[in-house]
Amino acid sequence: MSTVADPLYRLFHSPGACSLAPHIVLEELRESCAINYEPVPVVIAEGANRSPAYLAINPRGRVPALAYRDEAGQEQILTEAMAILLFLGGRHPEAGLVPTEPMAFIRLVEWMSWLASTLHQAGVRTVFRPERFTTATDKAAHEGIAAQGRIAVRAGFAEIEAKLAGRAFALGDRFSVLDAYLVVFYRWGGRCGLTMRAEFPGFATLIDGLRARPAVARVIARERLQME
């Protein structure tokens, strides 16, 4: 049963997954634009993402998935974190979560495409799930893949650190969907075994500022996450 009366959005998410980013954005929109939404937990650790009920929503069995009402009032499903973030920012331009100037928008897409592909799929996932990147079953092979993945993640975070130099937010002087996405990666860095605050102090400073935002703090508490 829905816990929100007639929600405009329902976000299917798992604590700490990349769905954390749209969860943060929806909470920001609730605060700034008075939208109503319902967070629907689909806990991957419990296998809920492979349940028949969830596979009917997203046959890929991944989070996030966003249920939303279109202009005709019909419910639609959108998947993939990057697509959902851009959709939400574009659908509520008054919140200023995505740039409106064309080149600035393309630069945002450039950042997020790299995060979603190179850093997530070819970096973080190889550390978390190395067995999925080889047919070998021996532990040494898995450890080798994970070790190479940590090298890739550390290099990626060094690039983020350089991009953030002198900025209050990822895109400059205001919060955007990109900042919400970076919260996810900062937390994953610690889980990959990196000493985030020591190695990437500028990234840590950004995250400290984001965690001070009430909407971000509420979502982190709701998902019961440890950031360090």
Residue pairs with C-beta under 8 A, 6 or more apart in sequence:
2 10
2 38
3 38
4 36
4 37
4 38
5 36
6 36
7 36
7 37
7 38
8 35
8 36
8 37
8 68
8 69
9 26
9 35
9 36
9 37
9 38
9 66
9 67
9 68
9 88
10 37
10 38
10 39
10 40
10 66
10 67
10 68
11 19
11 22
11 23
11 26
11 37
11 38
11 39
11 40
11 64
11 65
11 66
11 67
12 19
12 40
12 42
12 54
12 57
12 58
12 63
12 64
12 65
12 66
12 67
13 19
13 20
13 22
13 23
13 39
13 40
13 41
13 42
13 63
13 64
13 223
14 41
14 42
14 43
14 44
14 45
14 48
14 49
14 63
15 41
15 43
15 223
15 224
15 225
16 187
16 223
16 225
17 44
17 63
17 64
17 184
18 63
18 64
18 81
18 120
18 181
18 184
19 63
19 64
19 81
20 180
20 183
20 184
20 187
20 219
20 223
20 225
21 81
21 85
21 177
21 180
21 181
21 183
21 184
22 64
22 66
22 81
22 84
22 85
22 88
22 180
23 39
23 64
23 219
23 222
23 223
24 180
24 183
24 215
24 216
24 219
25 85
25 88
25 89
25 97
25 177
25 180
26 35
26 37
26 39
26 88
27 215
27 216
27 218
27 219
28 95
28 97
28 175
28 180
28 213
28 215
28 216
29 35
29 37
29 88
29 92
29 95
29 97
30 36
30 37
30 215
31 214
31 215
32 94
32 95
33 92
33 94
33 95
35 92
39 222
41 48
42 48
42 49
42 54
42 63
43 49
44 63
48 54
49 61
49 62
49 63
50 61
54 61
55 61
57 65
57 67
57 77
58 65
58 77
58 79
60 79
62 79
64 79
64 80
64 81
64 84
65 77
65 78
65 79
66 77
66 78
66 79
66 84
66 87
66 88
67 75
67 76
67 77
68 75
68 76
68 78
68 87
69 75
69 76
70 76
78 84
78 87
80 116
81 116
81 181
82 112
82 113
82 115
82 116
82 181
85 112
85 177
85 180
85 181
86 98
86 109
86 112
86 177
88 97
88 177
89 95
89 97
89 98
89 176
89 177
90 98
93 100
96 174
96 176
97 175
97 176
97 177
98 105
98 108
98 176
98 177
99 105
99 107
99 108
99 171
99 176
104 171
107 171
108 171
108 176
108 177
108 178
111 163
111 170
111 178
112 177
112 178
112 181
115 181
115 182
115 185
118 152
118 156
119 152
119 153
119 156
119 185
120 185
122 152
123 149
123 152
123 153
123 156
124 149
124 153
124 185
124 188
124 192
125 132
125 133
125 149
126 133
126 145
126 146
126 148
126 149
126 152
127 146
127 149
127 150
127 153
127 192
127 193
128 191
128 192
130 141
130 142
130 143
130 144
130 145
130 146
130 149
131 137
131 142
133 145
134 141
134 142
134 145
136 142
149 192
150 192
150 193
150 194
153 188
153 189
153 192
153 194
154 194
154 199
157 185
157 189
157 194
157 196
157 199
157 200
157 203
158 200
160 182
160 185
160 200
160 203
161 200
161 201
161 202
161 203
163 170
164 170
164 202
164 203
164 206
165 202
167 173
167 206
168 209
169 175
169 176
169 179
169 206
169 209
170 176
170 178
170 179
170 182
170 206
171 178
171 179
175 210
175 213
179 206
179 210
180 210
180 216
182 203
182 206
182 207
182 210
183 207
183 210
183 216
186 196
186 203
186 204
186 206
186 207
186 227
187 225
187 227
189 196
189 200
189 203
190 196
190 227
190 228
194 200
196 203
196 204
196 228
197 204
197 228
207 227
210 216
211 217
211 220
211 227
220 227
